[in-house]
């Protein structure tokens, strides 16, 4: 299920960093200091 704007904005920091998954390898990484980073997990074929 894709992340919504409300879920992203309401993500609160916790003791450890955690991920909120989206579709296609995209996820939001929430750090304990409150910062949020978008990350994309992908494979690069040779």
CNS distance restraints for C-alpha pairs under 8 A (distance, minus, plus):
assign (resid   1 and name CA) (resid  22 and name CA) 6.51 0.50 0.50
assign (resid   1 and name CA) (resid  23 and name CA) 6.75 0.50 0.50
assign (resid   2 and name CA) (resid  21 and name CA) 7.67 0.50 0.50
assign (resid   2 and name CA) (resid  22 and name CA) 4.77 0.50 0.50
assign (resid   2 and name CA) (resid  23 and name CA) 5.72 0.50 0.50
assign (resid   3 and name CA) (resid   7 and name CA) 6.35 0.50 0.50
assign (resid   3 and name CA) (resid   8 and name CA) 6.92 0.50 0.50
assign (resid   3 and name CA) (resid  20 and name CA) 7.74 0.50 0.50
assign (resid   3 and name CA) (resid  21 and name CA) 7.25 0.50 0.50
assign (resid   3 and name CA) (resid  22 and name CA) 5.49 0.50 0.50
assign (resid   4 and name CA) (resid   8 and name CA) 6.42 0.50 0.50
assign (resid   5 and name CA) (resid   9 and name CA) 6.18 0.50 0.50
assign (resid   6 and name CA) (resid  10 and name CA) 5.99 0.50 0.50
assign (resid   7 and name CA) (resid  11 and name CA) 6.16 0.50 0.50
assign (resid   8 and name CA) (resid  28 and name CA) 7.82 0.50 0.50
assign (resid  11 and name CA) (resid  30 and name CA) 7.43 0.50 0.50
assign (resid  12 and name CA) (resid  30 and name CA) 7.74 0.50 0.50
assign (resid  12 and name CA) (resid  34 and name CA) 6.88 0.50 0.50
assign (resid  13 and name CA) (resid  17 and name CA) 7.49 0.50 0.50
assign (resid  13 and name CA) (resid  30 and name CA) 6.36 0.50 0.50
assign (resid  13 and name CA) (resid  31 and name CA) 6.13 0.50 0.50
assign (resid  13 and name CA) (resid  32 and name CA) 4.86 0.50 0.50
assign (resid  13 and name CA) (resid  33 and name CA) 6.51 0.50 0.50
assign (resid  13 and name CA) (resid  34 and name CA) 4.99 0.50 0.50
assign (resid  13 and name CA) (resid  35 and name CA) 8.00 0.50 0.50
assign (resid  14 and name CA) (resid  18 and name CA) 7.84 0.50 0.50
assign (resid  14 and name CA) (resid  31 and name CA) 7.43 0.50 0.50
assign (resid  14 and name CA) (resid  32 and name CA) 5.29 0.50 0.50
assign (resid  15 and name CA) (resid  32 and name CA) 5.61 0.50 0.50
assign (resid  16 and name CA) (resid  31 and name CA) 6.96 0.50 0.50
assign (resid  16 and name CA) (resid  32 and name CA) 5.78 0.50 0.50
assign (resid  17 and name CA) (resid  29 and name CA) 6.92 0.50 0.50
assign (resid  17 and name CA) (resid  30 and name CA) 5.49 0.50 0.50
assign (resid  17 and name CA) (resid  31 and name CA) 4.46 0.50 0.50
assign (resid  17 and name CA) (resid  32 and name CA) 5.64 0.50 0.50
assign (resid  18 and name CA) (resid  29 and name CA) 5.83 0.50 0.50
assign (resid  18 and name CA) (resid  30 and name CA) 5.50 0.50 0.50
assign (resid  18 and name CA) (resid  31 and name CA) 6.92 0.50 0.50
assign (resid  19 and name CA) (resid  27 and name CA) 6.32 0.50 0.50
assign (resid  19 and name CA) (resid  28 and name CA) 5.56 0.50 0.50
assign (resid  19 and name CA) (resid  29 and name CA) 4.67 0.50 0.50
assign (resid  19 and name CA) (resid  30 and name CA) 6.32 0.50 0.50
assign (resid  20 and name CA) (resid  27 and name CA) 5.53 0.50 0.50
assign (resid  20 and name CA) (resid  28 and name CA) 5.08 0.50 0.50
assign (resid  20 and name CA) (resid  29 and name CA) 6.60 0.50 0.50
assign (resid  20 and name CA) (resid  30 and name CA) 7.92 0.50 0.50
assign (resid  21 and name CA) (resid  25 and name CA) 7.57 0.50 0.50
assign (resid  21 and name CA) (resid  26 and name CA) 6.43 0.50 0.50
assign (resid  21 and name CA) (resid  27 and name CA) 4.36 0.50 0.50
assign (resid  21 and name CA) (resid  28 and name CA) 6.47 0.50 0.50
assign (resid  22 and name CA) (resid  26 and name CA) 5.24 0.50 0.50
assign (resid  22 and name CA) (resid  27 and name CA) 5.27 0.50 0.50
assign (resid  22 and name CA) (resid  28 and name CA) 7.80 0.50 0.50
assign (resid  23 and name CA) (resid  27 and name CA) 7.91 0.50 0.50
assign (resid  25 and name CA) (resid  40 and name CA) 5.54 0.50 0.50
assign (resid  25 and name CA) (resid  41 and name CA) 4.94 0.50 0.50
assign (resid  25 and name CA) (resid  42 and name CA) 6.60 0.50 0.50
assign (resid  26 and name CA) (resid  38 and name CA) 7.18 0.50 0.50
assign (resid  26 and name CA) (resid  39 and name CA) 5.83 0.50 0.50
assign (resid  26 and name CA) (resid  40 and name CA) 4.47 0.50 0.50
assign (resid  26 and name CA) (resid  41 and name CA) 6.39 0.50 0.50
assign (resid  27 and name CA) (resid  38 and name CA) 5.89 0.50 0.50
assign (resid  27 and name CA) (resid  39 and name CA) 5.42 0.50 0.50
assign (resid  27 and name CA) (resid  40 and name CA) 6.39 0.50 0.50
assign (resid  28 and name CA) (resid  36 and name CA) 6.59 0.50 0.50
assign (resid  28 and name CA) (resid  37 and name CA) 5.63 0.50 0.50
assign (resid  28 and name CA) (resid  38 and name CA) 4.61 0.50 0.50
assign (resid  28 and name CA) (resid  39 and name CA) 6.19 0.50 0.50
assign (resid  29 and name CA) (resid  36 and name CA) 5.63 0.50 0.50
assign (resid  29 and name CA) (resid  37 and name CA) 5.09 0.50 0.50
assign (resid  29 and name CA) (resid  38 and name CA) 6.22 0.50 0.50
assign (resid  29 and name CA) (resid  39 and name CA) 7.01 0.50 0.50
assign (resid  30 and name CA) (resid  34 and name CA) 6.53 0.50 0.50
assign (resid  30 and name CA) (resid  35 and name CA) 6.02 0.50 0.50
assign (resid  30 and name CA) (resid  36 and name CA) 4.62 0.50 0.50
assign (resid  30 and name CA) (resid  37 and name CA) 6.60 0.50 0.50
assign (resid  31 and name CA) (resid  35 and name CA) 5.40 0.50 0.50
assign (resid  31 and name CA) (resid  36 and name CA) 6.33 0.50 0.50
